[in-house]
Amino acid sequence: MHKLVRITTIPLSLEKLLEGQLTFMNNHFEVIAVSSERERLEKFGKANGVRTFTVEMTRSITPPKDIKAVFKLYNFLKKEKPLIVHTHTPKAGIVGMMAAKMAGVPIRLHTVAGLPLMESSGIKRYILEQVEGLTYRLATKIYPNSYGLQEIILDKKFSSAEKLQILGKGSSNGIDTSYFNPDLYQTADKLRIKKLWGIAADDLVLIFVGRLVRDKGINELLQAFKKLVTMYPHITLLLVGPFEQELNPIKEENLQLIKEHSKIIATGYQEDVRCFFAISDLLVFPSYREGFPNVVLQAGSMRLPTITSNINGCNEIICEGINGIIIPVKDEKKLFLAIERFIKDVELRKKISGVSREIISQNYERKKFWEILLKEYKTLEQEITKG
């Protein structure tokens, strides 16, 4: 059985972005998961029945540490001799593709699930663009996880069209609709969960799930909510996810607003977000940039309407007026009006809720995506072994 090495910068990406996928692939390849944070990575390996190897990687620009990571991974790959190395996330991409190329790995794959450089400027943006382009040159194939990302990559001339391929209709892992199923939660369950988090039983709940950072549109969301709650007091904003003030901070005034406002509930990082979707009425996801956002798939699978930005990935999952509303990026006023529309228009919420799950299950079912990716791996395997 050939070896397949999957690499992410941090184990959280393996846990959330690729949930279940490595276990499935382990039936067809000998899978090795590579990431940083040894303890958490080893825990992931045991839970998913795959081997692990720790390489410390940072999410910022740190050349000495990055070079050290490349050589550690190179030595590992030289010893293991995998047929395929498949990387995700920008830092794992450049480290993994450099090490794999140096080690002579024949199939070098990289999934693009977002471009942080789009929100950077000056010398930092220049460096990120050079790194992105080098990652693509070192890879034998690139998988943008949305059509919008593919267009950006071609427009920036990071790669030729021949190297690019979108798997299925987009996404990096699809969605397990049997897991994200609203029917798992009865009325009594929802009332209990609301009570636990101090949310009034009859409140309309707006939910955001993800990192609480500037690039996710948190500043605009908080300011829009601050105004809305004075007009519509029976609403609650539920923020599910970790802060990253050191990397991508939100404004200090908004940080204080979260801490002090009685109608804003911040849960911190949560292993299982389904119960929060279950008690919510509307996903608000005003992100500045995405690849193919899992949270929008999850919310749709849980029958939630979505308000999201007009960016790649989001505008491929959400159809205006069908399963949500699309607003311009960084537009606090349009965000305010879109939320207000959902608050006032009960029939619109019911109509969209009625079709959201069906759209997701038809187009993004997780097991179908796994089969598509496995077929891709097997095709590449045959080409190499025959050649």
VENSUL-V757473 format. One record per backbone hydrogen bond with DSSP energy under -0.5 kcal/mol. CO is the residue of the C=O (numbers start at 1). NH is the residue of the N-H. Records with the same first field share a line. If there is no record, write none. Layout:
# VENSUL-V757473
CO: NH / NH
This chain:
# VENSUL-V757473
2: 30
3: 83 / 84
4: 6 / 32
5: 86
6: 34
7: 88
9: 36
10: 13 / 14
11: 15
12: 16
13: 17 / 18
16: 19
18: 21 / 22
20: 24
21: 25
22: 26
24: 27
25: 28 / 29
29: 31
30: 4
31: 51
32: 6
33: 53
34: 8
35: 55
37: 41
38: 42
39: 43
40: 44
41: 45
42: 46
43: 47
44: 48
45: 49 / 50
51: 33
53: 35
60: 62
62: 66
63: 67
64: 68
65: 69
66: 70
67: 71
68: 72
69: 73
70: 74
71: 75
72: 76
73: 77
74: 78
75: 79
76: 80
77: 81
83: 107
84: 5
85: 109
86: 7
87: 111
89: 93
90: 94
91: 95
92: 96
93: 97
94: 98
95: 99
96: 100
97: 101
98: 102
99: 103
100: 105
101: 104
106: 108
107: 85 / 109
108: 140 / 141
109: 87
110: 143
111: 89 / 113
112: 145
113: 291
115: 118
116: 119
117: 120
121: 124 / 125
122: 126
123: 127
124: 128
125: 129
126: 130
127: 131
128: 132
129: 133
130: 134
131: 135
132: 136
133: 137
134: 138
135: 139
141: 110
142: 144 / 165
143: 112
145: 171
146: 150
147: 151
148: 152
149: 153
150: 154
151: 155
152: 156
153: 158 / 159
154: 157
160: 163 / 164
161: 164
163: 142
165: 167
166: 168
167: 170
175: 177 / 366
176: 179 / 180
179: 181
181: 184
182: 185
184: 186
186: 190
187: 191
188: 192
189: 193
190: 194
191: 195
192: 196
193: 197
194: 199
195: 198
200: 203
203: 205
204: 206 / 236
205: 281 / 282
206: 238
207: 284
208: 240
211: 213
212: 244
213: 216 / 218
214: 217
215: 288 / 289
217: 221
218: 222
219: 223
220: 224
221: 225
222: 226
223: 227
224: 228
225: 229
227: 230 / 231
228: 231 / 232
234: 204
236: 206 / 238
237: 239 / 265
238: 208 / 240
239: 241 / 267 / 268
240: 210
242: 212
244: 247 / 248
245: 249
248: 214
251: 254 / 255
252: 256
253: 257
254: 258
255: 259
256: 260
257: 261
261: 264
263: 237 / 265
264: 266
265: 239 / 267
268: 241
271: 273
273: 276 / 277
274: 278
275: 279
277: 280
281: 305
282: 207
283: 285 / 307
285: 287 / 309
293: 296 / 297
294: 298
295: 299
296: 300
297: 301
298: 302
299: 304
300: 303
301: 182
305: 283
306: 308 / 325
307: 285
308: 327
309: 311
311: 315
312: 314
313: 316 / 317
314: 318
318: 320
319: 322 / 323 / 324
323: 306
324: 321
325: 308
327: 310
328: 331
330: 332
331: 335
332: 336
333: 337
334: 338
335: 339
336: 340
337: 341
338: 342
339: 343
340: 344
341: 345
344: 346
345: 349
346: 350
347: 351
348: 352
349: 353
350: 354
351: 355
352: 355 / 356
353: 357
355: 359
356: 360
357: 361
358: 362
359: 363
360: 364
364: 175
365: 369
366: 370
367: 371
368: 372
369: 373
370: 374
371: 375
372: 376
373: 377
374: 378
375: 379
376: 380
377: 381
378: 382
379: 383
380: 384
381: 385
382: 386
383: 387
